[in-house]
Amino acid sequence: MSGVVTGFATIAAVIVLGYLLASVRLLDEPAQEVLSRLAFFVALPCLMFTVLAGTPATDVLSRTMLATIGGIALAALPYVLIARLRWRRRSDEIVIGAMASAYTNAGNLGLPIAAYVLGDAALIAPMLLLHLVVLQPIALAILDAGRADATAPRSRLHTVARILRTPVTNPLTIATFAGVVLSVTHWAPPPYVLAPIELVGGMGVPAVLIAYGVSLRLGPLPGRGAPPAELALVATLKLVVQPLGAYLVGRALGLHGAALLALAVTAALPSAQNIFVHAVRFARQQVLARDAIFITTIGCVPAIAIITALLT
């Protein structure tokens, strides 16, 4: 469990730094917006490109990928149905809650846990690639379409065209697909090209975490902003339903032992910090995104401990 402790301690330290910088007024809400935009448009695309370029694409063509999809679907669909039918939410609001329920912190937390707890960083690859190549482009397309609808009336044809255009215009999506292409072709850029990209990508996670810490200091306290019932639903789906669903689907597909443990542990990771980046960028469900990340980050520690104890 030392890898889990190290991963969480690192994340907590940087979030606390953002909180302290806001407390002494070195950073404010405009600074939070700048950090989020810098991460969204520049740093995170560089990070995703380098991570995916070095991840074997064949790792995702497995039963683990199918079980991962099962866990995500079982966690996201209940939120979508409740938010649409009971709370009458817009599609671009629903997508933030659905991501908080099923989009895991596979990058900056999943990688160290996979490497130090599970013994192989490649075990996080199915979750990481599925999020970046499939789920994130779909979510960004819905958010982008919702922002367009809110600013001016659009025809249905225009909206569809905008959704189809989003994957080739969004920097995160472009970087994701470029990294997958390099992984498939086994072509490595020369060092003078790759080194600057890695350097810029290195500030992506700290920028997101510092912006998150600023929001904790300047915004309403977690649990006092988002509706408690909605926050409880999201946390339950993320920390209980998703890992249990992935485990059951994995068992049905014949996975066992270390593979099944890795599947359940990665599914129990907390909601990803970049959900907050998207929420801020598109001005949708920012408080829910922030609170869900906070609650699931704390709650996943006992969740992963219980999973590890039961499956080892």
Secondary structure by P-SEA (a helix, b strand, c coil): caaaaaaaaaaaaaaaaaaaaaaaccccaaaaaaaaaaaaccaaaaaaaaaaaaccccccccaaaaaaaaaaaaacaaaaaaaaccccccaaaaaaaaaaaccccccccaaaaaaccccccccaaaaaaaaaccaaaaaaaaaaaaaaaaaccccaaaaaaaaaacccccaaaaaaaaaaaaaaacccccaaaaaaaaaaacaaaaaaaaaaaaaaaccccccccccaaaaaaaaaaaccaaaaaaaaaaaaaccccaaaaaaaaaaaccccaaaaaaaaaaccaaaaaaaaaaaaaaaaaaaaaaaaaacc
